[in-house]
Amino acid sequence: MTYRLISEKRFGESQKVLVVRNSGYILLDILLGLFILGMGLAVILGLNNSTVLKSGQVDSSLQAVNLASSTLDELLCEFDEDKSYIDKYTSVEVKDTYGIFERIIRAEWKTMNLVLLTVKIEWLERGISKEYYLESYYYAQPS
């Protein structure tokens, strides 16, 4: 930066003016601006990446909840139609697979007319085993 003092005469008066010349700082200003912009973009992209990962985890959990809920609804409808269906689930653990999910259905008599239904959903998410349990009681009315 260069400073130079010059004199000017305007309208009969003498004035002293300080003139400042910037030289060589434009490139430094541009590089600093690009650095700040790059850091901001890196933060935004990092947030976007973590948001996508969390969205996938929430999606898997929501699918597990929906699968367990629909399974329990199906069981209750089957039991309402035919009470002998209860014996199919109380004698053995029923396992099957839906995509990435493994579904395990259990039924256990708690009292003479009360059955505990348990639906367990298991899946792997990024190498970590996840589980979701849904339990409900079913009152088996005597016929």
C-alpha positions as CSV (number, residue, x, y, z in Angstrom):
1,M,0.0,0.0,0.0
2,T,1.4,3.3,-1.0
3,Y,0.5,6.6,0.7
4,R,1.1,9.9,-1.1
5,L,0.3,13.4,0.0
6,I,-0.6,15.7,-2.7
7,S,-1.8,19.3,-2.7
8,E,-4.8,20.5,-4.7
9,K,-6.1,23.9,-5.4
10,R,-9.8,24.2,-5.7
11,F,-11.8,27.4,-5.8
12,G,-8.9,29.4,-4.7
13,E,-8.2,27.3,-1.6
14,S,-5.3,25.0,-1.1
15,Q,-6.2,21.5,0.2
16,K,-4.0,18.6,1.1
17,V,-5.3,15.2,0.1
18,L,-4.0,11.8,1.1
19,V,-4.1,9.3,-1.8
20,V,-3.9,5.6,-0.9
21,R,-3.0,3.1,-3.6
22,N,-3.8,-0.6,-3.0
23,S,-1.5,-2.9,-5.0
24,G,-1.1,-6.7,-4.7
25,Y,-3.9,-7.3,-2.2
26,I,-6.6,-8.2,-4.7
27,L,-5.3,-11.7,-5.2
28,L,-5.0,-12.2,-1.4
29,D,-8.6,-11.0,-0.9
30,I,-9.9,-13.4,-3.6
31,L,-8.0,-16.4,-2.1
32,L,-9.3,-15.6,1.4
33,G,-12.9,-15.3,0.0
34,L,-12.6,-18.7,-1.8
35,F,-11.2,-20.3,1.4
36,I,-14.2,-19.1,3.4
37,L,-16.6,-20.2,0.7
38,G,-15.0,-23.6,0.5
39,M,-15.2,-24.1,4.3
40,G,-18.9,-23.1,4.2
41,L,-19.6,-25.6,1.4
42,A,-17.7,-28.3,3.2
43,V,-19.9,-27.8,6.3
44,I,-23.1,-27.9,4.2
45,L,-22.1,-31.1,2.4
46,G,-21.1,-32.7,5.7
47,L,-24.6,-31.9,7.1
48,N,-26.2,-33.2,4.0
49,N,-24.3,-36.5,4.3
50,S,-25.3,-37.0,7.9
51,T,-28.9,-36.1,7.1
52,V,-29.1,-38.7,4.3
53,L,-27.7,-41.4,6.7
54,K,-30.2,-40.5,9.5
55,S,-33.0,-40.5,6.9
56,G,-32.1,-44.1,5.9
57,Q,-32.0,-45.2,9.5
58,V,-35.4,-43.7,10.2
59,D,-36.8,-45.3,7.1
60,S,-35.7,-48.7,8.2
61,S,-37.1,-48.3,11.6
62,L,-40.4,-47.0,10.2
63,Q,-40.6,-50.0,7.9
64,A,-40.0,-52.4,10.9
65,V,-42.8,-50.7,12.8
66,N,-45.2,-51.0,9.9
67,L,-44.3,-54.6,9.4
68,A,-44.8,-55.5,13.0
69,S,-48.1,-53.6,13.2
70,S,-49.5,-55.2,10.0
71,T,-48.4,-58.6,11.3
72,L,-50.2,-58.2,14.5
73,D,-53.3,-57.0,12.7
74,E,-53.2,-60.1,10.5
75,L,-52.9,-62.3,13.5
76,L,-55.8,-60.8,15.2
77,C,-58.0,-61.1,12.1
78,E,-56.9,-64.8,11.7
79,F,-57.7,-65.5,15.4
80,D,-61.1,-63.9,15.1
81,E,-61.9,-66.1,12.2
82,D,-60.5,-69.4,13.6
83,K,-59.5,-69.9,17.2
84,S,-57.5,-73.0,16.3
85,Y,-54.9,-70.7,14.6
86,I,-53.7,-69.7,18.0
87,D,-52.3,-73.2,18.6
88,K,-50.1,-72.8,15.5
89,Y,-48.3,-69.9,17.1
90,T,-48.2,-71.2,20.7
91,S,-46.5,-74.5,19.8
92,V,-43.5,-73.0,17.9
93,E,-41.8,-69.8,17.1
94,V,-42.7,-68.8,13.5
95,K,-39.8,-67.1,11.6
96,D,-39.8,-65.7,8.1
97,T,-38.0,-63.0,6.1
98,Y,-39.2,-59.8,4.3
99,G,-36.4,-58.1,2.4
100,I,-33.8,-57.1,5.0
101,F,-36.2,-57.9,7.9
102,E,-36.6,-61.1,9.8
103,R,-39.9,-61.5,11.5
104,I,-40.4,-63.8,14.5
105,I,-43.9,-64.4,15.9
106,R,-44.6,-66.0,19.3
107,A,-47.8,-66.6,21.2
108,E,-48.0,-67.5,24.8
109,W,-51.0,-68.4,27.0
110,K,-51.0,-66.2,30.0
111,T,-54.4,-67.3,31.4
112,M,-57.1,-69.6,30.2
113,N,-58.5,-67.0,27.8
114,L,-55.6,-64.5,27.4
115,V,-52.8,-64.9,24.9
116,L,-49.7,-62.7,24.7
117,L,-48.7,-62.1,21.1
118,T,-45.2,-61.0,20.4
119,V,-43.8,-59.8,17.0
120,K,-40.1,-59.3,16.8
121,I,-38.5,-57.6,13.8
122,E,-34.7,-57.9,13.3
123,W,-32.5,-56.3,10.7
124,L,-29.0,-55.2,10.0
125,E,-28.2,-51.5,9.6
126,R,-24.7,-50.6,8.6
127,G,-23.4,-53.8,10.2
128,I,-25.3,-53.2,13.5
129,S,-28.2,-55.6,14.5
130,K,-31.4,-53.7,15.3
131,E,-34.6,-55.1,16.8
132,Y,-38.2,-53.9,17.3
133,Y,-40.7,-55.6,19.5
134,L,-44.5,-55.3,19.4
135,E,-46.6,-57.1,22.0
136,S,-50.4,-57.3,22.4
137,Y,-52.8,-59.3,24.4
138,Y,-55.6,-61.2,22.7
139,Y,-58.7,-62.3,24.6
140,A,-59.8,-65.7,23.2
141,Q,-63.5,-65.9,24.1
142,P,-64.7,-69.4,24.8
143,S,-66.9,-70.7,22.0
